[in-house]
């Protein structure tokens, strides 16, 4: 029972402190997060990680399809193939980052 009361008090305290920070603090945090996301170094790292992931997905498809053969569901094979095709296009993805 003591832990439930402690949890409830902590929850209430967190709510009160959070509401006191209010909309202004929320907007400040949102602006900081947007600035970090738009930083060229961060964008390049995200693009590089995405490209590497697509390369590994293509390699995994080739390895798994060779070992599993026709037992692999067509939906999975199509999804990985779609990722591989998108990687070579150089167009922007749904997050607005280019795949170059």
TIFI-351335 format. One record per residue (C-alpha): x, y, z; residue in three letters. Coordinates in steps of 0.05 Angstrom, whole numbers, padded with zeros to 5 digits, always signed. Last residue first. Example, Ala and Ser with C-alpha at 12.3 -4.5 7.8 and 13.67 -1.06 7.14 Angstrom:
<pts>
+00273-00021+00143SER+00246-00090+00156ALA
</pts>
This chain:
<pts>
+00438+00185-01042UNK+00373+00165-01009UNK+00347+00234-00994UNK+00314+00252-00930UNK+00243+00280-00928UNK+00215+00229-00879UNK+00174+00193-00933UNK+00236+00181-00975UNK+00269+00230-01021UNK+00293+00206-01088UNK+00362+00178-01102UNK+00331+00118-01136UNK+00380+00064-01115UNK+00355+00055-01044UNK+00282+00053-01066UNK+00294-00011-01106UNK+00327-00045-01046UNK+00271-00025-00999UNK+00219-00051-01049UNK+00256-00117-01055UNK+00253-00123-00979UNK+00178-00112-00979UNK+00167-00158-01039UNK+00205-00215-01006UNK+00165-00206-00942UNK+00098-00205-00979UNK+00118-00266-01021UNK+00125-00308-00959UNK+00191-00347-00956UNK+00180-00422-00965UNK+00198-00418-01039UNK+00272-00419-01025UNK+00293-00419-00952UNK+00369-00421-00961UNK+00374-00379-01024UNK+00317-00334-01004UNK+00350-00323-00936UNK+00418-00305-00965UNK+00391-00259-01020UNK+00341-00226-00974UNK+00394-00216-00920UNK+00440-00182-00971UNK+00384-00135-00992UNK+00366-00120-00920UNK+00440-00107-00904UNK+00443-00056-00961UNK+00378-00023-00938UNK+00406-00017-00867UNK+00471+00014-00893UNK+00431+00065-00933UNK+00388+00083-00873UNK+00449+00090-00828UNK+00482+00136-00879UNK+00419+00178-00885UNK+00414+00184-00810UNK+00487+00204-00804UNK+00480+00255-00859UNK+00418+00285-00827UNK+00454+00290-00760UNK+00514+00324-00791UNK+00469+00371-00831UNK+00431+00394-00768UNK+00357+00393-00785UNK+00341+00340-00732UNK+00380+00379-00679UNK+00343+00443-00695UNK+00276+00407-00694UNK+00292+00378-00625UNK+00311+00447-00599UNK+00247+00478-00626UNK+00205+00423-00595UNK+00239+00432-00528UNK+00225+00508-00530UNK+00153+00496-00552UNK+00143+00449-00493UNK+00175+00498-00446UNK+00127+00553-00469UNK+00067+00506-00467UNK+00072+00493-00393UNK+00129+00485-00346UNK+00077+00491-00291UNK+00038+00434-00324UNK+00098+00388-00319UNK+00112+00406-00246UNK+00039+00392-00228UNK+00037+00327-00267UNK+00103+00302-00239UNK+00080+00317-00168UNK+00015+00280-00181UNK+00051+00219-00208UNK+00101+00220-00151UNK+00045+00224-00100UNK+00008+00166-00135UNK+00072+00124-00136UNK+00086+00137-00063UNK+00014+00119-00046UNK+00019+00054-00086UNK+00086+00039-00054UNK+00057+00047+00016UNK+00000+00000+00000UNK
</pts>
